[in-house]
Amino acid sequence: MLYPELSLYVGGRFLNGDGRPGQDVRDPATFDLLGRLPWATREDVDAALRAAHRAFQSWRRSSPMERSEVLRKAAALARERASEIGHGITLDNGKPLPEAVAEVLNAVEHIEWHAEECRRIYGRVVPSRNPAVRQLVVREPAGVCVAFSPWNFPFGQAMKKVVAAIGAGCTVVLKGPEESPSAIVAMARLFHDAGLPEGVFNIVWGVPSEISRQLIESPLVRVVSFTGSVPVGRHLAALAGSHMKRMNMELGGHAPVLVFDDADVEQAATLLARLKTRNAGQVCVSPSRFFVQAGIHDRFVASFADAMRGVKVGHGLEEGVQMGPLIHERRLQAICELVDDAVQAGAQVLAGGGTLGERGHFHEPTVIANVPQHARVMREEPFGPLAALARFDTVDDALRLGNALPFGLAAYVFTQSIQTSTRVANELEAGMVNINHSGMAHPELPFGGVKDSGFGSEGGTESFDSFLVTKLITQI
């Protein structure tokens, strides 16, 4: 398969370079040139906003059945094209092909779920104090939405935002990830071929700071949806807040893992090694701070390090590869610096610890043990294949360590005790708590965090909340 041609998508039209500025897109595993991504001019961005605004005037009044039908068609097309879309993701993102295809198929489930659930956006009748008065509460689409999606799950993260907005009756201008753009262009082709009216969905590319400011400051925009880092999220939230825009922010995490003495050690170690190396650790809910109770500490560490050493690293298109490269040089350098800092602070490297090969942004799956709490890796999200381990003694210790940071996205707990699991689940400051497994990716479940990890949820019945306004109608 060839890498697809890249473009903008504005008002139902695919726009190529045509003299526009742009950037090269390269394979992070080989540095090979894949294609050229055109950047939107200010005029292109304005055109996308106007197209979305025009389309909203009719799309807001469309039947939920019509929206559902378009989403269903897009889902069917995505299933047919999953291998093709996944191939593009592997080339420009680096994740192994089975992971990339799985990302597409998981996104298909989100499309299908929203196609069903958008038919159930209900209001309510409120009994009146005066029998002559009728009181209705209705939920209406908020307006034009601008969405910003990340490179680590280029298809899945963007799709969750887009289908919720479209299903709610909103229109969208999406700025996807310039590092991994093929999946976003594939999305546009899916909706185009599914018959989505022109202007309901648009994509633009460019310098993130310039594009985001122009989009958020536009008076045509009513909703801002962002997934990305905490610093960027803070900046965009401040910008959106100054213009009174509705927001949904899914920001970074630094997920604690609490492994108690009564845990199934081998099962936990095997699962956590798989989760830690998924997408080379570039996952916002990736387990990253491992706290292991003293009674099983040494046994768990040995088993986990063995599992991490057994991970096959290579180009995502190679047979049997379980982990690909990091997305770019900055991420590779960041992991190296965190490992060096931890070692200088007294930690021991038990697996990996360095880069791999002479080409590509490859880093070994790495385990560092006895990491002091003042080491940078215990405070900064690694966003890579790096696991930092420390021991604890009591449940109180585990909760104190797990809640020590301002992040609050995901957490993992391994114990056979109902008493322990109940207490820890209740007291962990996280938007999502996984006990003895990982189960956060299903479309029927709300995905989101607390504290610095953001606000709002994607998925679940909460999925549409950011894109709807509540109106009271009282009539005599």
N, C-alpha and C positions, 0 to 999 in steps of 0.2 A: 504494500500500500504506500502511496505517496503522501507526503504531508500536504494538507489542504491549503488552498489559497486563502489569505487572510483579508478581512475587509471590515469596514464599518457597516452598520445596518440602521438606516434612518428613514422613517416614513414608508417602510415596506420595500426599500431599495438597498441593494448591496453596493457599497461605494469602495472602490479600490484606491491605489495610491494617487494617481492623477496629479502629480506634483505636490502632494501633501508631504509634510515631514513624517518621519517614521523611525522605526528601530528594527535591528536584526533580531531574530528569534533563533536561539541555538539549543542543541541537544546538550543537557547538563552532564551527560555521560561521556560524550565524545568531543564536545565543543563544535560539532559540525553545524554549518549554517542550514537552518530549516526553511526559513522564509523571511519576508519583510512585512512588518505590521504597520499599517498606515495610522497616523495620529489624526485625530479630529482637529480641525481648525475651530476658532471661536464661532465662526459662522455655522460649522457643522453641528456644534453643541447646541447653538440656538435653534437650528432647524430641528434637531431631535426633540428639544423641549416643546417647540411649537407643534410638532407632529403628535407628541404625546398628549398635549393639551387639547388639540382638535379631536383626537380619537376618544378622549375621555368623555366628551359631551354626548356621544352615542353609546360607548361601551358601558358607562355607568348605568344606563337604562336597559342594557341587554338582559335577557332572561338568564337566570342561573343555569337553565338547561342548555342554553347556547354556549355559555362559558364551559360547562362540563363537557359538552361534545367536542369542542376544540381541544381541550386538555386531553381528552381520551385519544383523539387522533394523534396528538403530539407524542403521547406515551407509546402508542403502537409503533409509530415511526422510530422512536428512540430504541425500542426493543430490537427492531430490524437492523438498526445501524450501530448497535452497541459495540461490536468488534471494531468497526471503522473509527468510531469516536474514541474508544479506548486506545487504539493504536496511536492516534494523535496525541492523547494525554501522555502516554508513555514517552513519546519522542520529546515533547517540550517540557514535561514535568519531571520525568525520570522514574516514576513508580513502576513496578513490575506490571506487565500486561494483565495478568489475572486480577490484580488490584484495581487497575484502571477500568476494566470491563465491569468489575463488581461495583465500582463507584457509579457507573452509568446505570446499571440495573437497579441499584438502590434508589437512584434519583427517579427512575421510572415509577417505582412504588410511591414516591412522594407525589409525582404528577397524578397518578391514578387515585391516590387517597384524596388529594385536593379536588379532583374532578368530582368525587362523590360528596365530600364535605361542603363544598361551596353551594350545594343545593340545600344545605341545612343551616344557613345563616339566618337565624330566626330573631324576631323581636318578641314583644310580649304585650299583653293587655293588662293594665293595672286597674284593679277595682277602684271606682271613684267614691269620694265622700258624698258627692251629689249625684243622684241617679240620672240626672239629665246630662251629665258630662261624660264624654268618652275619653279615655286616657290611653294613648299608644306610645310604646317605646320602639323605635325602629333603628336599624343599623344600616348606614349608608356608606358607600365607598368614599374614602377620604379625598382622593384626587390623584394628581401625578406623583409618582414615587420615583426617587432616584436611589439606586442600589449600587453598593460597592462590594465586590466579592473577591476572595483571596485566591492565591495560586495553588494552595496545598490540595484543595478539592475543587478544581476549576469548574467542573460540571455540576457536582452535587450541591455545593454551597450556593452557587448562583441560582440553580433551579429551585431550591427551597424558597428563596425570596420571590422569584418571578412568578411561580405558580400560585403562591399565596396572594400576591398583589392582583394578578389577573383574575383569579377565582373570586376575589372580593369585589371586582368591578373597577379596579384601578388600572392605570396605564403606567409603563415603566421605561425609564432610561437607565440602562445598566452600564457601569464602567467596570469591566472585568479586569483580570490580572494580565498585565502586559507580558509577564514572564511565561505564561502558559495560556495562550489565547485560543488555540484551535477548538477547544470544547465550547467556548462562548459563540464562536461563529457557527459551529454545528447546531447550537441551540436556536440561533436565529433561523437557520435553514429548516429546522424541525417545525417551528411555529409558522414560518412562511408557508411551508408545504401543507401544514394542517389547516390552513385557511384563516389564521388569526388576522383580523382586520388591520390594515396598515396603520402604523403609528401606535398601536397598543404596546408593542415591544420594540425597543431601539437599543443599539449598542454603540458606545463611543470609546475611544482609546486616547491616551496622551500622557503628559506629565501629570502624575496623580494630584499634586498640590494645586495645579492650575485648573484641572478639570473639576476636581471636587468643589473648589470655591465657586466656580461659575455655576455648577449645577445647584449647589445648596443655596446660593444667594438668589437664584431666580425666583421671582414672585409667582411663577407658575407651579412651583413645587410645593407639595404639602407634606410629604413623608420622606424620611431619610432612613435607609436600612443599610447597616454596615457590619461586616465581619472582618476582623483584623486585629492588629496589635493594640494594647492599651494606650500607648502614647498617641498613636494616630486617632484612635477612637475618642480619646479625650479632646483632641483638637477639633475633630469634626462635630462632636456633640456640643462643644462650646459655640462653634459656628452656627450649627442648626438651632441651638437654643436662642441665640441672639436674634434669629428670625422667626422664632416661635413655630418651628417645624416639629411635627410628630416624629418620634425616633424609635428604632429598634437597634440595639447595639450588642453584638456577640463578640466579646473581646478575648484576650489571651487568658491562659490559665497556667497553673504549675501544679498539676494534679498530685495530691498526696496519696500514697498507698500505705495502708495499715495492715500488716500481716501479724496476726496474733498467734500465740503458742499452740492453739488448738486447730490451726488451719491445716488443710491438706497441702503440705509443702510442695510436693512435686507438681501437683495440678496447678497451684498458684504460680510457681516459677515458670512452667511451660507457657501458660496463658500470658503472663506478664511480659515474657521475652517476645512473644508474637505481637502483643500490643505495642511494646516499646519500639520495635523495628518497623512497624507498619508505616509506609510512606517515609521511611528513614527517620522516624520520630517526629516528622513535621506535621503534627496533629495537635490541635488545640486541647484535646482531652487526653493526650498521651500521658501515661503514668510517668512521673519524673522524679518525685521525692519519695523514696522508699524508706519506710520506718518499720523495722522488724523487731518483734519482741525478743528479749534476750534468750529465752529458752530454746528457740529454734533458729536464732540468728545465723550461726555458722552453717547449719545444714541448708537453710534457704539460700544463703549467699553462694554456696558451692553449687547448688543445683541451678540457680539462676545464671550464674556465670557460665556454666557448661552450656546451657540453652542458648545464651547469647553468642558464644563462640561457634555454635553450630549453624548460625544463620549464613546462607549463601548470598554473597554480595556480587552484583554485576549489572550489566546493561539490562534494562527491564524487558527487552525483547528476547533475551536468552532463556533457554529452557531451564526451569528449576530455580531461577533466581528469586530470592525472597526479599531482597532489599536493594533498591537502586541508589543513585547519587542524591546528594543534597541539591537544592534548586540552583544555588549560585555560590560564588566565591565568598560572599559575606557570611553566609550561614556556615560554610566550612571553617572559616577563620574563627567565627564565634565559638564553635564547639572546641576547637583546639585551645583557645584562650581559657575556656571554662575548665578544661581538663588540667591545663598547666597551673591555674590558680588553685584548684583543689589539691593537687599534689604538693604545691608549696605550703598549703595550709595543713598538711599532714595526712591526707587521704592516700589510700593505696589503689593502684590500678590492678584489677583482677582479670579483666578481659579487654582486648582492644587497646584503645588509647591513642591511635594515630591515624593518619590518612592512608589511603590505598591507591596504588598505581600512579602513573605519570600523567594520565589524561582523565578528565572528569572530576566532579566534586564528590569524591568518595571518601567516607570516613568509616572506620571499623565500628561495629556495634561495641559499645564501651560500658564497662561496669567499674565504678569506683566505690570503695567501701570505707567505712569509718570516716565519713565526711563530716567535718565540724559545721555547726550551723552558721558560722560566719563566712564560710566559703561562698563565693558568688553563685555557684550552681544551686545552692540551697535557697537563694533569693531571686535569681533571674531564670525565667523560663528558658530551658536549653533549646527547645524546638529542633531536636536532632536525636541521633541514636545514642544518647548518653543517659545512663541511669545512675543516680547518686544514692547510696545506701547509708543508713545510720541505725543504731539500735535504740530501743526504749524498754522501759520496765513495766509501767502500769497503764491502764486505760486512760487515766488522767494525763499521763505523759503523751500518749498517742494523740489525744485530742488537742493538747496544747501545741504540739508540733504541727499537726495537720491544719490548725486554724491560725498559724503564726503569721501568714502572709496576707496581703490585701486582696489576693486572687480568690475566686470562689466559683470555678466552673464545674469541674468534675472531681470525684474522689472514688477510691477503690478500697474495699474492706474485705479481708479474708479471715473468717472465723467460723467455727461450727456452733458457737454459742448464740442462742436467740437473745439472751439478756445483753450480751456485748454488742451484737449487731444492731439491736433496737436502740440502745443508748447512743452508739456511735452515729447511726443514721440520723437520729434526732438532733445531735449536737454538732455534727460537722457543718461548717459554713460553706456549703456548695450548692449549686443549682441542681446537680445530678449526683446521686450516690449509688455506686454499683457494689453489690455484695456477692462475693464468690463468683462473679462473672463480669462481663461487659455487655450492656444491653441498652444503648442510648440512641441508636441510629434509626429506629423504626419511625415511620411517618406519623403514626398515631400517638407518639409520645412528644411532650414538649422538650425542646432542646434550648438551654439557655443558662446563664449564670447569675451570680449575685456579687456584691461588692464591686471591686474594680473589673470584674469579668463581664460587666454589662448588665443590661436589663431587656426584658421582652423575651418571647419564646418563638422558635420556629418549629413547626410540627405540633401535633395535638390539636385539640379544639381551640387552643390559644393562638394558633397559627395566624388567624385572620385579624386578631385584635389590633395590630399596629396599622392596619390598612382600612379600618372602619371607624366612623364617627357615630356617636349615639345622639339621636334626636328624639325629643319628647314632643308629641302632638297631643294637645288637650283641646277638646272641641265641645261646644254646647249646642 
